[in-house]
Amino acid sequence: MTTTAKVMFFKNEFIASLSDGRRIERRDWREMALALYSAGVEGGAVDFEWGAGQRMITAGQQVALRAEIRRLARTEKVRIVAAA
């Protein structure tokens, strides 16, 4: 089963709620992408939320975060193949 994440931006920090109950907080979208990838979240399994008092995550940040997770996955696959 794929772990999913709902990401929001609150008080200058990205906050992700994972489907398995974990919560991840990071200040930078790249750090968040690495943390999500390390937690087993795939790029397509990320949703974004916002509400009162929260800043909306821009479309560019959304695309960048998902793309970074996918890049990390590709890099990992290349390392595994190269080590074999």
PEPE-V133708 format. One record per backbone hydrogen bond with DSSP energy under -1.0 kcal/mol. NH is the residue of the N-H (numbers start at 1). CO is the residue of the C=O. Records with the same first field share a line. If there is no record, write none. Layout:
BEGIN
NH: CO + CO
END
This chain:
BEGIN
5: 45
6: 17
7: 47
8: 15
10: 13
14: 26
15: 8
16: 24
17: 6
18: 22
19: 4
21: 18
24: 16
26: 14
32: 28
33: 29
34: 30
35: 31
36: 32
37: 33
38: 34
39: 35
40: 37
41: 36
45: 42
47: 5
49: 7
54: 51
55: 9
62: 58
63: 59
64: 60
65: 61
66: 62
67: 63
68: 64
69: 65
70: 66
71: 67
72: 68
73: 69
74: 70
75: 71
76: 72
77: 73
78: 74
79: 75
80: 76
81: 77
82: 78
83: 79
END
